[in-house]
C-alpha cells in the first residue's frame, strides 16, 4: 500500500506566494529581505494552523538563497527547529547559546526556529535574554507561539512581532477549491464553504477536514455528504424551520425539532443555529449588508428570498427569544421543553398584531381579507334619555309584625380619594392593574362605611382573647403556620380606652409580618367583637428573646425551674443531655 501524505503536509506552502490569507506579513518579510532590514529576532504569533511555522521555514530558505541553488535545496544544516515544550530547561538554552557561536557551513545565516516558545520556564527565558538581544551576525531567531500573553515583556521587547490573523472563510474555500482541482475531486461550492466554516480560521484544520470528507464520499463532495460526515445542521433545516414559524405551523415545527434531536443534535446547537439564521436573514434585508453573509452563492440566493418574507420586527423579536433560550439552556431542568416553548413563542409572534387590532371586531379581519370585504368598526350608539312617566301610587301598608323581616337599607359606602371609581376596564394581567389592586387592598382598611351607624359595642379582655385565639386557629387550619406562631407569642391586652389592642414582640420581623397581614386580622376582630373602633398597637421588647427556649439546654433549664427533681434524677443516673 502506497504511503499516504495528508494534505496539510503535501500542500504546505513553499514560497510566500503560496501562503493563504497573510499577504500583509508575507509582503513585509519579502521587502525586509530585499532591503536588508531583517531583524535579528522575530516573533510569529497567532492562532493554530495559520502558517506561522511555514512562513518561518520559507524565510529561512530565502535569506540563505543566492539564486544558484537547486530547487530542492532546503539548507537543512542551517535551519534548526526546536520544540520549546520538550526543551524548556536552562540547560537546553545553554546548549543553544553554545551552538550559536559556530558560523554556518553553507549559506550566510543560521536560523533557529523555536516553536511554542511560551512553554519555556522563567529561568530559561532569563538565560535566553542576552543571546536574543545581541546574537552573532550570522544568526537569526524566529520564535513562534499561539499564546503571546505568556511570554515575558523583556523577550517581547527584543523581538519584531508579527501577528498572524485567522484565515477568512472565503480564502479557505478558494484554497480548498484549488486542492480539490489538483486531486481531481468534484466539489460543490456549498460543501467547501461548510468545511471552511467548520475549520474556524485554521487552514490546517480545513485540510484535515477535507481529507476526512474525501475518505467518506470519494471523488464527489456534496453538501449533504459533508453535513452528514461533520455532524453539522444543514441550512435546509433552518430554512424549513423559519418557513413553519412564519406560517404559524406549530405542530410541524415541533415534529421537525424532534427529527433534529433524533439525528443526534442537541437543542442548544439547534436554537443557537436558529438565532444565527435569523441574524443572516436580517443582514439580507439591506443590500449594503449582504456582504456580511458568509455563505455560498446558491445559499445566498435562498437567504435573500426568505428575508423578503420575514419582517424586520419579526426577526429582531426572534433573535431576542432565541438568545434568551440560549442563555437559559444550561441552567434549565427541562431543556427540551425550554426549546419547544421558545419555538411556540416564535411561531406566535405574527399573531400579536391581529389579536391587538381585532379586539373591536366580532369576526377577525383575516376572515374578511380572504373573501375581499373590508371590515367596518362597530361602535356602541349613545343612549338618549327616555321620558319617564310618573304614576301616583297609594302608600303600601306594612304589618308591624312583618316589619322586622323587611331587609334594612344597605349602608352607603364612601370611597376615599385615590381609589378608582370609573367604569374603565383594564387587563387583569397588566402591571398597572396589579398595582391598582394592591393599592386598593391596602386602602380598604380606610374605607368609611357610614361612620355614624357603625357598631361600637364594648368588650372585655376575656372576649378579646377568645376571638383572638379563634382567628389563630382559623389561619393555622388554612396552613399559615408562620403567622399563627407569631400571633401566639404574646397575649393581646386591652388598653384603658377600651378599643386599643396592645401587643409586644421580641423583634421587628414579627411586627412587620403582623402588619403585613393586618387587614385580615383587623377585619376578623372588628366583625366578631362588633366594634369598628378597634386598633392595633405593637411594641418591640428585645428582652423577650430570653423568655423562649430554643436549644435543648434552654429547654432543660425551663423544665428544671418547674420541677427541681429533674436535676436530682440526672445526677443519680449520670444522664447527659
C-alpha positions as CSV (number, residue, x, y, z in Angstrom):
1,X,0.0,0.0,0.0
2,X,1.3,3.4,-1.0
3,X,2.2,5.8,1.8
4,X,-0.5,8.4,2.2
5,X,0.6,12.0,2.9
6,X,-2.0,14.3,4.4
7,X,-2.9,17.4,2.5
8,X,-1.6,19.7,5.3
9,X,1.9,18.3,4.7
10,X,1.6,17.7,0.9
11,X,0.4,21.2,0.2
12,X,2.5,23.1,2.7
13,X,3.5,26.4,1.2
14,X,7.0,26.5,-0.3
15,X,7.0,30.3,-1.1
16,X,5.4,33.3,0.3
17,X,3.0,33.4,-2.6
18,X,1.6,30.0,-1.5
19,X,0.7,31.3,2.0
20,X,-3.1,31.8,2.3
21,X,-4.6,34.9,3.9
22,X,-1.4,36.5,5.3
23,X,-0.5,38.9,2.5
24,X,0.4,41.8,4.8
25,X,3.0,39.7,6.7
26,X,4.5,38.0,3.6
27,X,4.9,41.3,1.8
28,X,6.6,42.8,4.8
29,X,9.1,39.9,5.1
30,X,9.8,40.0,1.4
31,X,10.6,43.7,1.4
32,X,12.7,43.3,4.6
33,X,14.8,40.7,2.9
34,X,15.2,42.7,-0.4
35,X,16.2,45.9,1.5
36,X,18.3,44.1,4.1
37,X,16.2,45.3,7.0
38,X,15.5,42.0,8.6
39,X,15.6,42.0,12.5
40,X,17.8,39.5,14.4
41,X,14.8,38.2,16.3
42,X,11.2,37.7,15.0
43,X,8.1,36.6,16.9
44,X,5.3,35.0,14.9
45,X,2.1,34.8,17.0
46,X,-1.4,33.9,16.1
47,X,-4.0,31.0,16.3
48,X,-3.2,27.5,15.2
49,X,-2.9,26.4,11.6
50,X,-2.5,29.9,10.0
51,X,1.1,29.5,8.6
52,X,3.5,30.6,11.4
53,X,5.9,27.7,11.1
54,X,5.6,27.6,7.3
55,X,6.5,31.3,7.0
56,X,9.5,30.7,9.3
57,X,10.8,27.9,7.1
58,X,10.2,29.9,3.9
59,X,12.0,32.9,5.4
60,X,15.0,30.7,6.5
61,X,15.3,29.4,2.9
62,X,15.0,32.9,1.3
63,X,17.7,34.6,3.4
64,X,20.2,31.8,2.5
65,X,19.4,31.6,-1.2
66,X,21.7,33.4,-3.7
67,X,20.0,32.3,-6.9
68,X,22.4,29.5,-7.7
69,X,20.8,26.7,-5.6
70,X,18.8,23.8,-6.9
71,X,15.0,23.7,-6.5
72,X,15.1,21.0,-3.8
73,X,17.8,22.7,-1.7
74,X,16.4,23.1,1.9
75,X,19.5,24.2,3.8
76,X,18.9,21.6,6.5
77,X,22.3,22.3,8.0
78,X,21.4,26.0,8.5
79,X,17.9,25.6,9.9
80,X,17.4,24.3,13.5
81,X,13.9,23.7,14.7
82,X,13.4,23.4,18.4
83,X,10.3,22.4,20.4
84,X,10.2,24.6,23.5
85,X,7.6,22.3,25.0
86,X,10.2,19.5,25.4
87,X,13.3,21.7,25.6
88,X,12.3,24.2,28.2
89,X,15.1,24.0,30.8
90,X,18.1,26.3,31.4
91,X,20.5,23.5,30.2
92,X,18.7,23.4,26.8
93,X,19.1,27.1,26.4
94,X,22.8,26.9,27.3
95,X,23.4,24.2,24.6
96,X,21.6,26.5,22.2
97,X,23.8,29.5,23.0
98,X,26.9,27.4,22.6
99,X,25.8,26.3,19.1
100,X,25.0,29.9,18.1
101,X,28.7,30.8,18.1
102,X,29.6,28.4,15.3
103,X,29.1,30.0,11.8
104,X,27.1,28.2,9.1
105,X,28.8,25.7,6.8
106,X,26.6,26.6,3.8
107,X,24.9,29.9,3.2
108,X,25.0,33.1,5.1
109,X,22.8,32.6,8.1
110,X,21.9,30.1,10.7
111,X,18.2,30.2,11.5
112,X,16.8,28.9,14.8
113,X,13.0,28.3,14.8
114,X,11.7,27.9,18.3
115,X,8.1,26.6,18.3
116,X,5.7,27.0,21.2
117,X,8.2,29.4,22.8
118,X,5.7,30.3,25.6
119,X,6.4,26.9,27.2
120,X,10.0,27.9,28.3
121,X,10.4,28.2,32.0
122,X,11.1,31.6,33.7
123,X,14.7,30.7,34.3
124,X,15.1,29.6,30.6
125,X,13.6,32.9,29.4
126,X,16.1,34.9,31.6
127,X,19.1,32.8,30.3
128,X,17.9,33.5,26.7
129,X,17.8,37.2,27.1
130,X,21.4,38.2,26.3
131,X,21.7,35.9,23.4
132,X,18.4,37.1,21.9
133,X,19.4,40.7,22.2
134,X,22.9,40.5,20.8
135,X,23.3,37.4,18.7
136,X,26.1,36.9,16.2
137,X,25.7,38.4,12.8
138,X,25.2,35.1,11.2
139,X,22.3,34.1,13.4
140,X,18.6,34.8,13.3
141,X,16.0,33.7,15.8
142,X,12.3,33.0,14.8
143,X,10.0,32.4,17.7
144,X,6.5,31.0,17.2
145,X,3.7,30.8,19.7
146,X,-0.1,30.7,20.0
147,X,-0.1,32.5,23.4
148,X,1.8,35.7,23.3
149,X,0.5,36.9,26.7
150,X,2.5,34.1,28.4
151,X,5.9,35.5,27.1
152,X,7.7,37.9,29.5
153,X,7.9,41.5,28.4
154,X,11.7,41.5,28.2
155,X,11.5,38.9,25.5
156,X,8.8,40.7,23.6
157,X,10.8,44.0,23.6
158,X,13.7,42.3,21.9
159,X,11.6,40.8,19.0
160,X,9.9,42.2,16.0
161,X,6.4,40.9,16.4
162,X,4.2,39.7,13.5
163,X,0.5,38.9,14.4
164,X,-1.0,36.3,12.1
165,X,-4.8,36.6,11.6
166,X,-7.4,33.9,11.2
167,X,-7.9,32.8,7.7
168,X,-11.3,34.0,6.3
169,X,-13.9,31.6,5.1
170,X,-13.6,33.0,1.6
171,X,-9.8,32.5,1.4
172,X,-10.0,29.0,2.9
173,X,-12.7,28.0,0.5
174,X,-10.7,29.2,-2.5
175,X,-7.7,27.3,-1.4
176,X,-9.8,24.1,-0.9
177,X,-11.2,24.5,-4.4
178,X,-7.6,24.7,-5.7
179,X,-6.6,21.5,-3.8
180,X,-9.8,19.7,-5.0
181,X,-8.9,20.6,-8.6
182,X,-5.4,19.3,-8.1
183,X,-6.6,16.0,-6.8
184,X,-9.4,15.6,-9.5
185,X,-12.2,15.9,-7.0
186,X,-15.6,17.4,-7.9
187,X,-16.8,19.5,-5.0
188,X,-19.9,21.7,-4.6
189,X,-19.4,25.3,-3.6
190,X,-21.6,24.9,-0.5
191,X,-19.7,21.8,0.6
192,X,-16.4,23.6,0.6
193,X,-17.9,26.5,2.3
194,X,-19.1,24.3,5.2
195,X,-15.7,22.8,5.6
196,X,-14.1,26.3,5.7
197,X,-16.6,27.4,8.3
198,X,-16.0,24.3,10.4
199,X,-12.3,25.0,10.4
200,X,-12.8,28.2,12.3
201,X,-10.0,30.2,10.6
202,X,-7.3,27.4,10.7
203,X,-6.1,26.3,7.3
204,X,-4.5,23.1,8.7
205,X,-7.9,22.1,10.3
206,X,-9.6,22.8,7.0
207,X,-7.2,20.5,5.1
208,X,-7.7,17.8,7.8
209,X,-11.4,18.0,7.5
210,X,-11.1,17.9,3.7
211,X,-9.1,14.7,3.8
212,X,-11.7,13.1,6.2
213,X,-14.7,14.1,4.0
214,X,-12.9,12.8,0.8
215,X,-12.3,9.5,2.5
216,X,-16.1,9.3,3.3
217,X,-17.6,10.4,0.0
218,X,-14.9,9.7,-2.6
219,X,-14.3,11.9,-5.6
220,X,-17.6,13.8,-5.3
221,X,-18.2,16.2,-2.4
222,X,-21.8,17.2,-1.9
223,X,-23.3,19.4,0.7
224,X,-25.4,16.6,2.0
225,X,-22.4,14.2,2.5
226,X,-20.3,16.9,4.2
227,X,-23.1,17.8,6.7
228,X,-23.7,14.1,7.4
229,X,-20.0,13.4,8.0
230,X,-19.2,16.5,10.0
231,X,-22.4,16.2,12.1
232,X,-23.5,19.8,11.4
233,X,-27.0,21.0,10.9
234,X,-27.8,21.7,7.2
235,X,-29.0,25.1,6.1
236,X,-32.2,23.4,4.8
237,X,-33.2,22.6,8.4
238,X,-33.2,26.3,9.4
239,X,-34.9,27.4,6.2
240,X,-37.7,24.8,6.8
241,X,-38.0,25.8,10.4
242,X,-38.3,29.5,9.5
243,X,-41.0,28.7,7.0
244,X,-43.0,26.9,9.6
245,X,-42.5,29.8,12.0
246,X,-43.7,32.4,9.5
247,X,-46.7,30.2,8.6
248,X,-47.6,29.6,12.3
249,X,-47.4,25.8,11.9
250,X,-46.5,24.8,15.4
251,X,-47.2,21.0,15.1
252,X,-44.9,20.7,12.0
253,X,-42.3,22.8,13.7
254,X,-42.2,20.6,16.8
255,X,-42.0,17.5,14.6
256,X,-39.0,18.9,12.7
257,X,-37.3,19.7,16.0
258,X,-37.9,16.1,17.2
259,X,-36.3,14.8,13.9
260,X,-33.3,17.0,14.6
261,X,-32.9,15.6,18.0
262,X,-33.2,12.1,16.6
263,X,-30.2,12.7,14.3
264,X,-28.0,13.3,17.4
265,X,-28.0,17.1,17.7
266,X,-28.8,18.7,21.0
267,X,-31.3,21.5,21.5
268,X,-28.6,24.0,22.4
269,X,-27.0,23.6,19.0
270,X,-30.3,23.9,17.2
271,X,-31.5,27.1,18.9
272,X,-28.1,28.8,18.6
273,X,-28.1,28.0,14.9
274,X,-31.7,29.3,14.6
275,X,-30.6,32.6,16.1
276,X,-27.7,32.8,13.7
277,X,-30.1,32.1,10.8
278,X,-32.3,35.0,11.9
279,X,-29.3,37.2,12.0
280,X,-28.3,36.2,8.5
281,X,-31.9,37.0,7.3
282,X,-31.7,40.4,9.0
283,X,-28.4,41.1,7.2
284,X,-30.1,40.3,3.9
285,X,-32.8,42.9,4.5
286,X,-30.4,45.6,3.4
287,X,-28.4,45.3,0.1
288,X,-25.5,47.1,1.7
289,X,-25.0,44.5,4.4
290,X,-25.4,41.3,2.2
291,X,-21.6,41.2,2.0
292,X,-21.6,40.3,5.8
293,X,-23.2,37.0,4.9
294,X,-20.5,34.3,4.6
295,X,-22.3,31.6,2.6
296,X,-22.1,30.2,-1.0
297,X,-23.8,31.9,-3.9
298,X,-26.6,29.4,-4.2
299,X,-27.4,29.6,-0.4
300,X,-27.1,33.4,-0.5
301,X,-30.0,33.5,-3.1
302,X,-32.2,31.4,-0.7
303,X,-31.4,33.8,2.2
304,X,-32.4,36.8,0.1
305,X,-35.7,35.1,-0.9
306,X,-36.7,34.2,2.6
307,X,-35.6,37.6,4.0
308,X,-38.3,39.2,1.9
309,X,-41.0,37.0,3.6
310,X,-40.0,38.0,7.1
311,X,-40.4,41.5,8.5
312,X,-37.6,43.3,10.4
313,X,-39.7,43.4,13.6
314,X,-40.2,39.6,13.5
315,X,-36.5,38.9,13.0
316,X,-35.5,41.2,15.9
317,X,-38.1,39.6,18.2
318,X,-37.0,36.1,17.0
319,X,-33.3,36.8,17.7
320,X,-34.2,38.1,21.2
321,X,-36.3,35.0,22.0
322,X,-33.7,32.6,20.7
323,X,-30.9,34.4,22.5
324,X,-32.8,34.2,25.8
325,X,-33.3,30.5,25.3
326,X,-29.6,30.1,24.6
327,X,-28.7,31.9,27.8
328,X,-31.2,29.8,29.9
329,X,-30.4,26.4,28.3
330,X,-27.6,25.2,30.6
331,X,-29.4,26.2,33.8
332,X,-32.7,24.7,32.7
333,X,-34.0,21.5,34.3
334,X,-36.1,20.5,31.3
335,X,-34.0,21.7,28.3
336,X,-36.2,20.2,25.6
337,X,-39.3,21.8,27.0
338,X,-37.5,25.2,27.1
339,X,-36.6,24.9,23.4
340,X,-40.1,23.8,22.4
341,X,-41.7,26.7,24.3
342,X,-39.3,29.1,22.5
343,X,-40.3,27.6,19.2
344,X,-44.0,28.0,20.0
345,X,-43.4,31.6,21.0
346,X,-41.6,32.2,17.8
347,X,-44.4,30.8,15.8
348,X,-46.9,33.0,17.7
349,X,-45.1,36.3,17.0
350,X,-47.1,37.1,13.9
351,X,-50.4,36.6,15.8
352,X,-49.8,39.6,18.0
353,X,-50.7,42.3,15.6
354,X,-54.0,40.6,14.5
355,X,-55.1,40.0,18.1
356,X,-54.5,43.6,19.2
357,X,-56.2,45.1,16.1
358,X,-59.2,42.7,16.1
359,X,-60.4,43.3,19.6
360,X,-63.2,45.5,18.4
361,X,-64.5,43.2,15.8
362,X,-66.8,40.2,16.3
363,X,-65.0,38.3,13.4
364,X,-61.2,38.7,12.9
365,X,-60.1,40.9,10.0
366,X,-58.2,37.9,8.4
367,X,-61.6,36.3,7.5
368,X,-62.8,39.4,5.6
369,X,-59.5,39.7,3.8
370,X,-59.9,36.2,2.4
371,X,-63.3,37.0,0.9
372,X,-62.4,40.5,-0.2
373,X,-64.5,42.5,2.3
374,X,-63.2,45.4,4.3
375,X,-64.4,45.2,7.9
376,X,-66.2,48.1,9.4
377,X,-65.7,49.1,13.0
378,X,-68.7,48.7,15.2
379,X,-69.4,51.5,17.6
380,X,-71.8,51.4,20.5
381,X,-74.7,54.0,20.0
382,X,-75.2,56.6,22.7
383,X,-78.5,56.1,24.5
384,X,-80.9,59.0,24.5
385,X,-82.7,59.7,27.8
386,X,-86.2,58.4,27.7
387,X,-89.2,60.2,29.0
388,X,-90.1,59.0,32.5
389,X,-93.8,58.7,33.2
390,X,-94.6,59.1,36.9
391,X,-97.6,57.2,38.3
392,X,-99.0,58.1,41.6
393,X,-99.4,55.0,43.8
394,X,-101.1,54.6,47.1
395,X,-98.8,54.1,50.1
396,X,-98.1,50.5,50.9
397,X,-99.2,49.5,54.4
398,X,-96.7,47.2,56.3
399,X,-97.8,44.9,59.0
400,X,-95.9,45.7,62.2
401,X,-95.3,42.0,62.9
402,X,-93.7,41.6,59.5
403,X,-91.7,44.8,59.6
404,X,-88.8,43.2,61.4
405,X,-88.3,40.8,58.4
406,X,-88.0,43.7,56.0
407,X,-84.4,44.0,54.8
408,X,-82.9,47.2,56.1
409,X,-81.4,49.6,53.7
410,X,-77.8,48.8,52.7
411,X,-75.2,51.2,54.2
412,X,-73.7,53.7,51.8
413,X,-70.0,53.1,51.0
414,X,-68.0,56.2,50.6
415,X,-64.7,55.6,48.8
416,X,-61.7,57.7,49.6
417,X,-59.6,59.6,47.1
418,X,-57.1,57.5,45.2
419,X,-59.5,54.5,44.6
420,X,-60.7,54.4,41.0
421,X,-64.4,54.6,40.7
422,X,-64.8,54.9,36.9
423,X,-66.1,52.0,34.7
424,X,-62.9,51.7,32.6
425,X,-61.8,48.1,32.2
426,X,-58.2,47.1,32.4
427,X,-56.5,43.8,31.8
428,X,-56.1,41.6,34.9
429,X,-52.6,40.7,33.8
430,X,-51.2,44.3,33.3
431,X,-48.7,45.8,35.7
432,X,-51.0,48.8,36.1
433,X,-54.0,46.7,37.1
434,X,-51.9,44.7,39.6
435,X,-50.6,47.8,41.2
436,X,-54.1,49.4,41.4
437,X,-55.5,46.2,43.0
438,X,-52.6,46.2,45.5
439,X,-53.2,49.8,46.5
440,X,-56.9,49.2,46.7
441,X,-56.4,46.3,49.1
442,X,-54.1,48.3,51.3
443,X,-56.6,51.2,51.4
444,X,-59.6,49.0,52.2
445,X,-58.8,49.5,55.8
446,X,-59.5,53.1,55.4
447,X,-62.9,52.7,53.6
448,X,-65.6,54.6,55.6
449,X,-68.9,52.9,55.9
450,X,-71.4,55.5,57.2
451,X,-69.4,56.2,60.3
452,X,-72.4,57.4,62.4
453,X,-74.1,54.0,62.2
454,X,-71.1,51.7,62.7
455,X,-71.3,49.4,65.8
456,X,-69.1,50.2,68.7
457,X,-70.1,47.6,71.3
458,X,-67.9,47.4,74.4
459,X,-65.9,44.2,75.1
460,X,-63.6,42.9,77.8
461,X,-60.2,41.2,78.0
462,X,-61.7,37.7,78.0
463,X,-63.8,38.3,74.9
464,X,-60.7,39.7,73.1
465,X,-58.6,36.7,73.9
466,X,-61.3,34.3,72.8
467,X,-61.8,36.0,69.5
468,X,-58.0,36.3,69.0
469,X,-57.5,32.5,69.6
470,X,-60.3,31.8,67.2
471,X,-58.5,33.7,64.5
472,X,-55.2,32.0,65.3
473,X,-56.9,28.6,65.0
474,X,-58.5,29.6,61.7
475,X,-55.3,30.7,59.9
476,X,-53.5,27.6,61.3
477,X,-56.0,25.4,59.6
478,X,-55.5,27.3,56.4
479,X,-51.8,26.5,56.5
480,X,-50.4,29.9,57.6
481,X,-48.3,28.4,60.5
482,X,-45.8,31.3,60.5
483,X,-48.3,34.0,61.2
484,X,-50.1,31.7,63.7
485,X,-46.9,31.1,65.7
486,X,-46.1,34.9,65.7
487,X,-49.6,35.8,67.0
488,X,-49.2,33.2,69.8
489,X,-46.0,34.8,71.1
490,X,-47.8,37.4,73.3
491,X,-51.3,37.5,74.7
492,X,-53.2,40.6,73.5
493,X,-54.2,43.1,76.2
494,X,-57.0,45.7,76.0
495,X,-55.9,49.2,76.8
496,X,-57.8,51.6,79.1
497,X,-59.6,53.3,76.3
498,X,-61.5,50.1,75.6
499,X,-60.6,49.7,71.8
500,X,-56.8,49.7,71.5
501,X,-55.2,46.2,71.4
502,X,-51.6,46.1,72.7
503,X,-49.0,43.5,71.6
504,X,-45.3,43.1,72.4
505,X,-42.9,41.2,70.2
506,X,-39.2,40.3,70.7
507,X,-38.0,41.6,67.3
508,X,-39.1,43.9,64.4
509,X,-39.5,41.0,62.0
510,X,-42.6,39.8,63.9
511,X,-44.1,43.3,63.8
512,X,-43.6,43.6,60.1
513,X,-45.2,40.2,59.4
514,X,-48.3,41.1,61.6
515,X,-48.6,44.5,59.9
516,X,-48.5,42.9,56.5
517,X,-51.5,40.7,57.4
518,X,-53.3,43.3,59.5
519,X,-56.1,43.7,57.0
520,X,-57.5,40.1,57.6
521,X,-56.7,40.3,61.3
522,X,-58.5,43.6,62.0
523,X,-61.5,42.7,59.8
524,X,-62.0,39.5,61.8
525,X,-61.6,41.3,65.2
526,X,-63.9,44.1,64.3
527,X,-66.6,41.8,62.9
528,X,-66.6,39.3,65.8
529,X,-66.2,42.0,68.6
530,X,-68.8,44.2,66.9
531,X,-66.6,47.2,67.4
532,X,-65.1,49.1,64.4
533,X,-63.0,51.4,66.5
534,X,-60.6,48.6,67.3
535,X,-56.9,49.5,66.6
536,X,-53.6,47.6,67.0
537,X,-50.6,48.9,68.9
538,X,-47.4,46.8,68.5
539,X,-44.2,47.5,70.5
540,X,-40.8,45.8,70.4
541,X,-39.1,44.5,73.5
542,X,-35.9,42.6,72.7
543,X,-35.6,41.3,76.2
544,X,-38.4,38.9,75.5
545,X,-36.0,36.8,73.5
546,X,-34.7,35.3,76.7
547,X,-38.1,34.0,77.6
548,X,-38.2,31.5,74.8
549,X,-36.2,28.3,74.9
550,X,-34.8,27.1,71.6
551,X,-31.8,24.8,72.4
552,X,-32.1,21.6,74.4
553,X,-30.1,23.1,77.3
554,X,-32.5,26.1,77.4
555,X,-35.5,23.7,77.4
556,X,-34.0,21.7,80.2
557,X,-33.4,24.8,82.3
558,X,-37.0,25.8,81.9
559,X,-38.2,22.3,82.9
560,X,-35.8,22.3,85.9
561,X,-37.4,25.6,87.1
562,X,-40.8,23.9,87.2
563,X,-39.5,20.7,88.7
564,X,-36.1,20.8,90.6
565,X,-36.2,16.9,91.0
566,X,-35.1,16.6,87.3
567,X,-31.6,17.7,88.3
568,X,-31.5,15.1,91.0
569,X,-32.7,12.5,88.5
570,X,-30.0,13.4,86.1
571,X,-27.2,13.3,88.7
572,X,-28.4,10.0,90.1
573,X,-28.4,8.1,86.8
574,X,-25.4,10.2,85.4
575,X,-27.6,11.3,82.4
576,X,-26.4,13.5,79.6
577,X,-28.4,16.0,77.5
